[in-house]
Amino acid sequence: MIDFDRHIRSGIDNATTADGERAEIERILGELDNAIRRCTSGKGKLFVGKFHNADEDEAMRLASVPLRLVIQSTEDGREGRVIAGWEPGSNGGYAAHLVYEFQSLYCGDGDELLEELANLLETARVGRAIQYFANR
């Protein structure tokens, strides 16, 4: 006979793990937001969500992921520069999917996410976006 209690406990454990992963991802993205705000003298911030720019989507081949990482104006929410495609894991945690510079990367934990975000920040696309907002 199936031990439903054991399966329920397993589901609760999985939910707890997913909640911890989601919190870790939010903390990491919060740190990135703080860095962007510092580097743009408060004129730019990190936005994570739906943000449509057809030219950037096509150029970066982002159609496969529903969300964007955007350096967005703190003064005008309609103004922003898409820096990557983003999709959290199905449970809101890992494996997070990051798409930039024709790369499709899955980050299975916080260390991988930090490493890939660091690589993203070194791209010319991000450098230009930071300069754009910092020099406004």
Salt bridges, closest charged atoms under 4 A:
ASP19 OD1 - ARG22 NH1 2.95
GLU31 OE2 - ARG27 NH1 2.67
ASP33 OD2 - ARG37 NE 2.92
GLU56 OE2 - ARG125 NH1 3.58
ASP57 OD2 - HIS52 ND1 3.38
ASP57 OD1 - ARG68 NE 3.05
ASP76 OD1 - ARG78 NE 3.13
GLU79 OE1 - ARG136 NH1 2.98
GLU87 OE1 - HIS97 ND1 3.56
